Amino acid sequence: MLAAFITSPKTISVEEIPTPEPKADEVLVRVLYNAVCGSEFPGYLGISTGYPHYKHEANYPVGPFGHEAVGRVEKVGAQVKGFKTGDLVLAGGYYEYRVISSEGLVKVPDGIPAKHAALTMAGLETLSAVEIMRASPDDEAVVLGAGPFGLMIVEHLREKGCKLIVCADIVKWRLAAARELGATETIDASKEPIAEGVARLIPDGPTLSFDTTARAEPIRTLFKVARRFGRIGIYARAVETIDNFEVEDIFHKQLEIRGLKCRDYSREIRERTLEMIRQNQLHGEKLITHAFPLEKINEAFELAAVKKDGLKVLVQCSPE
């Protein structure tokens, strides 16, 4: 079978490896789609293959890799119950086939296209982020970055009923997507400093803020513009150190700052997220902009990580 490895910066090799056999309590899944994740960009770009990214330590090869996938059950182990050949399930990786324990396997409900189900991992991580930050209808929220994760946070904030959702980015068509998906206001950061835009739209400062840019300057800006007792969530892992921020901003305003590494990958939150996709509360047809075959995975990463011309980009690992 074929599997993908990052062999050097901006180079992904698709190589032949043995097809695994499931044990008695496992299933063999034929992977259909795996979504490209921003957490894979530093390794692809040569910035870092480990954490923290700002140490800039890159070692190759990396892989097989990938974790946002959906596939069909191809073979069932002798002790497996509740799954059969042909079931659509969540399964990660840029592989043609994966072996997965049936204990953690989640079935995709009828009515969800396979492509849309590949949003589940990103959808549950952003849902977890919004719930960690206790988003509510009383919040006036700011989201920095209108990439796929920022837009999913916008969708979750919309579903939580936040009375004001401001999204900032430097790309006009991404800001248009943010408005379409629930942002009540947007800031074109290519024309207006984020701090000035926030002051114009939320004079008292946001009660709730999210950074999805992984950049120091936007994160520093959130400390400056936050309302007293504001909550700030750092969603993306920074690729540079955050220097020259003033602790006084945090101290005097008594800010709550949370790192939003997902802490819940349970079956329950996966199933909740799938239901949101089924009900079009997460809009797969708007968030997914491109799909490439596994043999063209380099093109998928070039578009997603370098050109940034798409939103959620999928790699099709085998035919539907």
N, C-alpha and C positions, 0 to 999 in steps of 0.2 A: 504494500500500500504506500501512498504518498503522504509525506509530512513535511512541514515547513520549519526551517532553522534560519535564524539571523546569523550569517557567517562573518559579516564585517559591516561597518557603517553603510547604510543605504543598500545593503545587499541581502536578499533573502533567497535561500536555496531550497528548492522543493526536491526532496530525496526519497528514494525507495527504502522502506524499512519493513520488517516482518509484520504481517497482520496478526494481531493478538487473538488468543482464544479465551473465551470467558470461562471462569471457574463456575462451580455449582451455584454460587450466590450472586453471579454477575450476569450482565447482559452485554452483548456486542452491539454497538450503535454505529450506524452509517451516518457520519456527520454531513448535514446538508449545508448549513450556513454558519459561519463564525463571524461575529462583528469585530471590526478593528476597534481597539480600545486606546484611549489616550495614554494609559499607563505603559503601553508598548512603544510609544514614540521615542522616549529617551534612548532606549536600546537601539532602535532602528536608526536614529540620527547620529549615534556615536557619542551622545552626552553621558550616558550612564547605563549600566546593565544591572545595577543594584541600588540600594538605598543607604543614605540619602542621596538624591540625584545631584545635589550641589557639590558632592565630593568628586564628581566627574571621573568615576572609575568604570571603565568599559572593558569587559573581557568576553571573548567570543570562542566558540559558537554559543548561541542561546537557542534552546529548544529541545524537542518540539515545544511550541508555545501556543498561547491563545486560551481564552476562558469564557467567551460569550457566544455559545453555540446552541444549535438545535439539530436534532437528527432523528432517524427512525431506527427502531429496534430491528436488528438483523438476525440475532440469535439469542436464545434465552437459556441460561444455566438450569440444571436439573432441579434446583431447590427454589427457583425464583417463582413467586406468586404475584399476581396482579398486573403482569405485563406480558404482552404477546408480540410476535413478529408484526411489524408494520406500525406499532404505536409511535406517535410523535412525542419526543421527550427532550428535556434540556440536557445538553452534553457539550463540554467545552473543548476547543482546540482546533488548530489548522491542520487537521488530519483527515484522511478518508474514513478511518474507523477508530473508535475508542471503546475500551472496555471500562465499564462503570459498575460499581456495587449497586445492587438493586435497593439497598437500604436507603440510599440518598437520592434515588432517581425520582424525578417529578414528571408526570405526564402532562402534556399540553392539551387543554380542553378543545373540544370540537369548536369550529368557528373561528379559530385563530390561524391565519396563514403562517407557514413555516418561517418566512422572512421576518414577520412581525415578532414571532416568538423569540427570535435572536436578540431582541431588545431587553429580555427579561433581566439579565444580570445588571446592565446599566440602569434599568428602571428600578430595581430593588435597592441598588446602592444610593440612588438619588432620593428614593422614598425614605430610606433609613436616615439620610442626611437631614431631610426636612423634618422628620419626626424627632430626631435628636435635638433639633433647634426649636422644637415646640411651636411650630408655625400655627397661627390662629387667625380668625377673621379680623382681629384687632390690629394686626401687624401692617406696617408700611415697610415693604421689603425692597432690597436692592440685590440684583444678581449681576455680577461682573463676568462677562463672557457669554456669548450666544452660540457656543458650539453645542454639540449634542447633549453634553451633561448639563450645561447651563440651561438649555431649552427644556430638558426634562425636569429640572428644578422649578422652572417657571410653570410647567404643567402641574406639578404637585402643589405648588403654592396656590395656583388657581383652584385646584380641587379642595384645598384647605380653606378657601374662601377669603384669602388675604385681601384687604380693601384696596391696597395699592401695591403694584408690582412693577418696579422699574428695572429694565435690563439695559446694560451698557456693552457696546462692542464698537469695533472700528470698521465693520463691514456692513454696508447698507442692506444687502439681501438677508443677512442673518438677523438684523434688527427687524426687518419685515416679517421674518418667520417668528420672531419672539412675539410681535404684536398679534399675529395670527393664532398663536398658541396660548395667549392669555396675559401677556404683559400689557399693563394699562398705559405705561409710558416707556419711552426708550431714550437713550443718550447716545448720540453718535460721537464716540470718543476721538474720532479723527478730526472733528471740527470744534469740539468743546471739551475742556478738561472735565474729567469725571466729577471732581469735587464741586465745580461750578454747576454742572448739570444736576447733581443731587441736591445742592442748596436751592436751586430754582424749583425743583419738583417736590422736595420734602424739606421745607425750611427748618423744621425742628430736628431733622436728621432721621435716618431710618431706625426703626426698632429692631430690624432683623436684616442681616446682610450675608451674602455668600460670595466667596471668590472661587472661580473655576479657571482662572488664567494661569496660575502657578508662577506669577511674576511679582517681583518685590514691590514695584511702584503702586500697582492697584491695591495690593494688600495694605501697604502703608496708608493709602487713601481711605480705606475703610475705617482704620483707627481714627482718622481725622474727622470724618463726616458723621460717625455714629452718634446717635442720641444717647443721653445719659441712661445708664442701665441697658444699653443696647447689646444685642447678641450677634456675634460675628462667627461665621462658620468657614473654616478653611477646607475647601473640598479637594483641590488639586495639590499634589505634592510639588513643592517649589523646586525649580531647577537652578535657582541661584539663592545665595544667602540674603536674608532680609536685614540690611544694615541701616543705620541712621534713622530708625523709628524712635519716637519719643515715648518712653514708658509713661510719662505724665498723662498722655492721652488715655491710656488704659486705666491708670490709677485714679485720676480725677473723675472720669466718667463712670468708673466702676463697671467697666465692660466685661462681658462674659465672652470668652473666646474659646471655641471648640475646634479640635481637629476632627474632621468628619470621615475618618477611616471607618468603613462599614463594619458593624459589630454583629450583624444579624444576617446570616445566609440560610436561615431555617426554611424548611418546607413551607411553613405558614406564610412567610413573606414572599417566597417565590410564587405561591399560589395566589396571594393577594395581587401581586404585580401582573401575573397572567390575566387575572380578571379585569384589571384596569386596561390592559391591552385589548382584551375582548370587547370591553364596553367603549373603546375608543377614547378613554380618558388619557391614555398615552397614544399619540397619533402616529402609528407606524408608517402610514403612507406619506406623512410629511417629514418625519425624522430620518427615514431611510432614503438616501438620494442616489446611491450607486451600489452595484454588485459586480464583482469580478470573479472569474474562475480561479481556482487554486493556482493554476499555471501562471497567472498574471498577478500574483499577490504583490510583487514589487510595484506594479502600477497602482494597486489599491493603496499601498502605504505612501507612495509618492503623492497621490492626490490628497490623502487624509492628513499626512504629517508635514508635508512640504508645501504643496500648493494651497492646501486648506480650502479647496473648491467645493467640498461636499459637507454633509452633516454626518449621519451615521453611514459608514461604508461597510459593506458586507463582502466576505469572500465565500464563494460557493465551492464547497469542498467535494461534492458529488452531486449527480443529477437528482432532481426531486422525483 
